[in-house]
Amino acid sequence: MEDTMDQVHQFEKTAASWYKNVPHLPKEFTKWLADNLWWLVIIGVVITVLGLFALVPIALIALGLSSGIAVTYGIYDTNLGVAWIGIVISLASLVVVTVLEAMAINPLKLKAKMGWTLLFIVALVNLAFSILSNIATINLIGIVFALLWAAVHGYFLFEIRSYFGAHVKADHKPAAKTKA
């Protein structure tokens, strides 16, 4: 696990160099985004979980119906198998990403580096699953869009990176001493 995190941190440094010379967002916006990211992630996690409850049965019904129709009429299309692979990869991606995002909420609220790192891992996992899914379904345009989305996701992540870490001081005040 430690080797994996070392690789993530090494890749983080490399990616940071890619975004170093790009135009930057206004400081007020990046500060607002860093301060409020934790609850934006909560909203995303809740919406994703609700979506999974709706998506899984719908996907199973759609594929079940199409499989039944294919067998009934003697249509054996490889696209059906490819669709199953794409759906399974997409659902696995949603579950993994949602768990990682849920794990990031408290560290993001505390502005801990681990929260930002978890979101960076989410970006990498999203990219990996998207490329895998698009390769499995033979969707070359999807790979291009996955790379573009990863670049945009990375841009926003690296714009707020400086707000997370050990150097960031907590905004809370120490408890007042009581006189006995």
C-alpha positions as a Markdown table, in Angstrom:
| # | Residue | x | y | z |
|---|---|---|---|---|
| 1 | Met | 0.0 | 0.0 | 0.0 |
| 2 | Glu | 2.8 | 2.4 | 0.9 |
| 3 | Asp | 4.5 | 1.7 | -2.5 |
| 4 | Thr | 1.2 | 2.5 | -4.2 |
| 5 | Met | 0.9 | 5.8 | -2.3 |
| 6 | Asp | 4.5 | 6.7 | -3.2 |
| 7 | Gln | 3.6 | 6.1 | -6.9 |
| 8 | Val | 0.5 | 8.3 | -6.5 |
| 9 | His | 2.6 | 11.1 | -4.9 |
| 10 | Gln | 5.2 | 10.8 | -7.6 |
| 11 | Phe | 2.6 | 11.0 | -10.4 |
| 12 | Glu | 1.0 | 13.9 | -8.5 |
| 13 | Lys | 4.3 | 15.8 | -8.8 |
| 14 | Thr | 4.5 | 15.0 | -12.5 |
| 15 | Ala | 0.9 | 16.1 | -13.1 |
| 16 | Ala | 1.5 | 19.3 | -11.0 |
| 17 | Ser | 4.3 | 20.3 | -13.5 |
| 18 | Trp | 1.8 | 20.0 | -16.4 |
| 19 | Tyr | -0.6 | 22.5 | -14.8 |
| 20 | Lys | 2.1 | 24.9 | -13.5 |
| 21 | Asn | 2.0 | 27.3 | -16.4 |
| 22 | Val | -1.7 | 27.2 | -17.3 |
| 23 | Pro | -3.9 | 30.2 | -16.7 |
| 24 | His | -5.1 | 30.2 | -13.1 |
| 25 | Leu | -8.6 | 30.7 | -11.7 |
| 26 | Pro | -9.3 | 33.8 | -9.5 |
| 27 | Lys | -8.0 | 33.2 | -5.9 |
| 28 | Glu | -11.5 | 34.0 | -4.4 |
| 29 | Phe | -13.0 | 31.2 | -6.4 |
| 30 | Thr | -10.3 | 28.7 | -5.7 |
| 31 | Lys | -10.6 | 29.5 | -2.0 |
| 32 | Trp | -14.4 | 29.1 | -2.1 |
| 33 | Leu | -14.0 | 25.8 | -3.9 |
| 34 | Ala | -11.5 | 24.5 | -1.4 |
| 35 | Asp | -13.6 | 25.6 | 1.6 |
| 36 | Asn | -16.8 | 24.1 | 0.2 |
| 37 | Leu | -15.5 | 21.1 | -1.7 |
| 38 | Trp | -16.4 | 18.7 | 1.2 |
| 39 | Trp | -20.1 | 19.4 | 0.9 |
| 40 | Leu | -20.0 | 19.4 | -2.9 |
| 41 | Val | -18.6 | 15.9 | -2.6 |
| 42 | Ile | -21.4 | 14.9 | -0.2 |
| 43 | Ile | -23.9 | 16.0 | -2.8 |
| 44 | Gly | -22.1 | 14.0 | -5.5 |
| 45 | Val | -22.0 | 10.9 | -3.3 |
| 46 | Val | -25.7 | 11.1 | -2.4 |
| 47 | Ile | -26.7 | 11.6 | -6.0 |
| 48 | Thr | -24.5 | 8.7 | -7.2 |
| 49 | Val | -25.9 | 6.4 | -4.5 |
| 50 | Leu | -29.4 | 7.3 | -5.5 |
| 51 | Gly | -28.5 | 6.9 | -9.1 |
| 52 | Leu | -27.1 | 3.4 | -8.5 |
| 53 | Phe | -30.3 | 2.3 | -6.9 |
| 54 | Ala | -32.1 | 3.3 | -10.1 |
| 55 | Leu | -29.4 | 2.4 | -12.6 |
| 56 | Val | -28.7 | -1.2 | -11.5 |
| 57 | Pro | -32.3 | -2.5 | -11.9 |
| 58 | Ile | -32.8 | -0.6 | -15.1 |
| 59 | Ala | -29.6 | -2.0 | -16.6 |
| 60 | Leu | -30.4 | -5.5 | -15.6 |
| 61 | Ile | -34.0 | -5.3 | -17.0 |
| 62 | Ala | -32.8 | -3.8 | -20.3 |
| 63 | Leu | -30.1 | -6.3 | -20.8 |
| 64 | Gly | -32.4 | -9.1 | -19.6 |
| 65 | Leu | -35.0 | -8.1 | -22.1 |
| 66 | Ser | -32.6 | -7.7 | -25.0 |
| 67 | Ser | -31.0 | -11.1 | -24.1 |
| 68 | Gly | -34.4 | -12.8 | -24.1 |
| 69 | Ile | -35.4 | -11.2 | -27.4 |
| 70 | Ala | -32.0 | -12.2 | -28.9 |
| 71 | Val | -32.4 | -15.9 | -27.8 |
| 72 | Thr | -36.1 | -16.0 | -28.8 |
| 73 | Tyr | -35.4 | -14.8 | -32.3 |
| 74 | Gly | -32.1 | -16.6 | -32.7 |
| 75 | Ile | -30.1 | -13.3 | -32.8 |
| 76 | Tyr | -26.7 | -13.8 | -31.4 |
| 77 | Asp | -25.0 | -10.4 | -31.5 |
| 78 | Thr | -21.6 | -9.8 | -30.0 |
| 79 | Asn | -22.8 | -6.2 | -29.2 |
| 80 | Leu | -24.9 | -7.7 | -26.4 |
| 81 | Gly | -21.9 | -9.2 | -24.7 |
| 82 | Val | -20.0 | -5.9 | -25.2 |
| 83 | Ala | -22.8 | -4.0 | -23.6 |
| 84 | Trp | -22.7 | -6.3 | -20.6 |
| 85 | Ile | -19.0 | -5.7 | -20.2 |
| 86 | Gly | -19.4 | -1.9 | -20.5 |
| 87 | Ile | -22.2 | -1.9 | -18.0 |
| 88 | Val | -20.3 | -4.0 | -15.5 |
| 89 | Ile | -17.2 | -1.8 | -15.8 |
| 90 | Ser | -19.2 | 1.3 | -15.4 |
| 91 | Leu | -21.0 | 0.1 | -12.4 |
| 92 | Ala | -17.8 | -1.1 | -10.8 |
| 93 | Ser | -16.3 | 2.3 | -11.5 |
| 94 | Leu | -19.3 | 4.1 | -9.9 |
| 95 | Val | -19.0 | 2.0 | -6.7 |
| 96 | Val | -15.2 | 2.4 | -6.4 |
| 97 | Val | -15.3 | 6.2 | -7.0 |
| 98 | Thr | -18.3 | 6.7 | -4.7 |
| 99 | Val | -16.5 | 4.8 | -1.8 |
| 100 | Leu | -13.3 | 6.9 | -2.4 |
| 101 | Glu | -15.2 | 10.1 | -2.5 |
| 102 | Ala | -17.1 | 9.2 | 0.7 |
| 103 | Met | -13.7 | 8.5 | 2.4 |
| 104 | Ala | -12.5 | 11.9 | 1.3 |
| 105 | Ile | -15.3 | 14.0 | 2.9 |
| 106 | Asn | -14.0 | 14.3 | 6.4 |
| 107 | Pro | -10.3 | 15.0 | 5.3 |
| 108 | Leu | -11.6 | 17.6 | 2.8 |
| 109 | Lys | -13.6 | 19.3 | 5.6 |
| 110 | Leu | -10.4 | 19.4 | 7.7 |
| 111 | Lys | -8.4 | 20.5 | 4.6 |
| 112 | Ala | -6.1 | 17.5 | 5.1 |
| 113 | Lys | -3.8 | 16.5 | 2.3 |
| 114 | Met | -5.4 | 13.0 | 2.3 |
| 115 | Gly | -8.7 | 14.5 | 1.2 |
| 116 | Trp | -7.1 | 16.1 | -1.8 |
| 117 | Thr | -5.1 | 12.9 | -2.5 |
| 118 | Leu | -8.2 | 10.8 | -2.4 |
| 119 | Leu | -9.8 | 13.1 | -5.0 |
| 120 | Phe | -6.7 | 12.8 | -7.1 |
| 121 | Ile | -7.0 | 9.0 | -6.9 |
| 122 | Val | -10.6 | 9.3 | -7.9 |
| 123 | Ala | -9.6 | 11.2 | -11.0 |
| 124 | Leu | -7.0 | 8.5 | -11.8 |
| 125 | Val | -9.6 | 5.7 | -11.2 |
| 126 | Asn | -12.2 | 7.5 | -13.3 |
| 127 | Leu | -9.7 | 7.8 | -16.2 |
| 128 | Ala | -8.6 | 4.1 | -15.9 |
| 129 | Phe | -12.2 | 2.8 | -15.8 |
| 130 | Ser | -13.3 | 5.1 | -18.6 |
| 131 | Ile | -10.4 | 4.0 | -20.9 |
| 132 | Leu | -11.0 | 0.4 | -20.0 |
| 133 | Ser | -14.8 | 0.7 | -20.7 |
| 134 | Asn | -14.2 | 2.5 | -23.9 |
| 135 | Ile | -11.7 | -0.1 | -25.1 |
| 136 | Ala | -14.0 | -2.9 | -24.2 |
| 137 | Thr | -16.8 | -1.3 | -26.1 |
| 138 | Ile | -14.6 | -0.3 | -28.9 |
| 139 | Asn | -15.4 | 3.4 | -28.5 |
| 140 | Leu | -12.4 | 5.5 | -29.6 |
| 141 | Ile | -14.2 | 8.8 | -29.4 |
| 142 | Gly | -15.0 | 7.9 | -25.8 |
| 143 | Ile | -11.3 | 7.5 | -25.0 |
| 144 | Val | -10.7 | 11.0 | -26.4 |
| 145 | Phe | -13.4 | 12.5 | -24.2 |
| 146 | Ala | -12.2 | 10.5 | -21.2 |
| 147 | Leu | -8.7 | 12.1 | -21.6 |
| 148 | Leu | -10.3 | 15.6 | -22.1 |
| 149 | Trp | -12.4 | 15.1 | -19.0 |
| 150 | Ala | -9.4 | 14.0 | -17.0 |
| 151 | Ala | -7.5 | 17.1 | -18.1 |
| 152 | Val | -10.3 | 19.4 | -16.9 |
| 153 | His | -10.8 | 17.4 | -13.7 |
| 154 | Gly | -7.0 | 17.7 | -13.1 |
| 155 | Tyr | -7.0 | 21.4 | -13.8 |
| 156 | Phe | -9.6 | 22.1 | -11.0 |
| 157 | Leu | -7.9 | 19.7 | -8.6 |
| 158 | Phe | -4.5 | 21.3 | -9.1 |
| 159 | Glu | -6.0 | 24.8 | -8.8 |
| 160 | Ile | -7.0 | 24.0 | -5.2 |
| 161 | Arg | -4.1 | 21.8 | -4.2 |
| 162 | Ser | -2.3 | 24.5 | -2.2 |
| 163 | Tyr | -5.2 | 24.7 | 0.2 |
| 164 | Phe | -4.8 | 21.2 | 1.4 |
| 165 | Gly | -1.9 | 19.8 | 3.5 |
| 166 | Ala | 0.1 | 20.0 | 6.6 |
| 167 | His | 0.9 | 23.7 | 6.0 |
| 168 | Val | -2.7 | 24.7 | 6.1 |
| 169 | Lys | -3.7 | 25.9 | 9.6 |
| 170 | Ala | -7.1 | 25.0 | 11.0 |
| 171 | Asp | -9.6 | 27.9 | 11.3 |
| 172 | His | -10.8 | 26.8 | 14.7 |
| 173 | Lys | -9.7 | 28.6 | 17.9 |
| 174 | Pro | -8.4 | 26.7 | 21.0 |
| 175 | Ala | -10.9 | 26.3 | 23.8 |
| 176 | Ala | -10.7 | 29.0 | 26.4 |
| 177 | Lys | -9.2 | 28.1 | 29.7 |
| 178 | Thr | -11.5 | 28.0 | 32.6 |
| 179 | Lys | -10.5 | 29.4 | 36.0 |
| 180 | Ala | -10.9 | 27.0 | 38.8 |
